[in-house]
């Protein structure tokens, strides 16, 4: 696969991931309860609202900005970061299955999505490393 095409695909994947995380971040900043409605949890007080804004909003925005930087400056490092991010998201759901039992429809859907995104990031990373090895 040509290096330029691989770089374009990788940057597109990083951008897609960044925008996905940004959408949740913005939702958390504007209405933290809407994020928790996805898993049918009510936020009982301002500390809970603040925590959701911080974790999903603030951390999500930090990850978004970091991914934009990596997309431009170090695509391979961006793919390493995304493989860890999506992989650990999927792992956390698997731990939940073994610790607390089966996931509902939301968790199952996201386990599939996160596993696919993890797989894509690993494949792109492998192709990058292979391309670099061939070019030396």
TAWO-V151322 format. One record per residue. N is the residue number from 0. PSI is psi in degrees with one decimal (NA if undefined). Layout:
# TAWO-V151322
N:PSI  N:PSI
This chain:
# TAWO-V151322
0:134.8  1:144.0  2:-41.8  3:-42.9  4:-42.6  5:-41.6  6:-42.0  7:-45.9  8:-42.3  9:-44.4  10:-38.1  11:-41.4  12:-42.8  13:-43.1  14:-43.8  15:-47.1  16:-43.6  17:-44.5  18:-34.5  19:-45.1  20:-35.1  21:-38.7  22:-41.1  23:-38.3  24:-47.2  25:-37.7  26:-40.5  27:-37.7  28:-43.4  29:-36.5  30:85.9  31:-32.7  32:-32.6  33:-32.6  34:-44.1  35:-22.3  36:-27.2  37:-27.9  38:17.6  39:48.7  40:131.8  41:133.7  42:120.8  43:-16.4  44:174.9  45:-29.7  46:-37.9  47:-44.4  48:-43.7  49:-41.3  50:-42.2  51:-41.7  52:-41.3  53:-49.4  54:-54.7  55:-33.7  56:-61.9  57:-48.6  58:-40.1  59:-41.4  60:-37.6  61:-43.5  62:-41.4  63:-50.7  64:-41.3  65:-40.7  66:-38.5  67:-42.2  68:-49.3  69:-34.0  70:-36.4  71:-36.0  72:-33.8  73:85.2  74:-42.1  75:-42.6  76:-36.9  77:-40.2  78:-36.8  79:-46.7  80:-46.7  81:-34.8  82:-37.1  83:-46.2  84:-56.2  85:-35.6  86:-42.5  87:-31.0  88:-48.2  89:-42.8  90:-40.4  91:-34.9  92:-37.1  93:-40.5  94:-40.6  95:-42.5  96:-45.1  97:-28.0  98:-45.0  99:-12.8  100:-176.5  101:149.6  102:157.6  103:-171.6  104:-42.3  105:-52.6  106:-40.4  107:-44.0  108:-45.1  109:-30.2  110:-42.1  111:-47.2  112:-47.8  113:-36.0  114:-41.0  115:-45.0  116:-37.6  117:-47.1  118:-43.6  119:-43.8  120:-37.5  121:-43.1  122:-47.5  123:-40.2  124:-45.4  125:-44.1  126:-37.7  127:-46.9  128:-38.3  129:-42.4  130:-41.9  131:-40.1  132:-38.1  133:-35.2  134:-12.0  135:NA
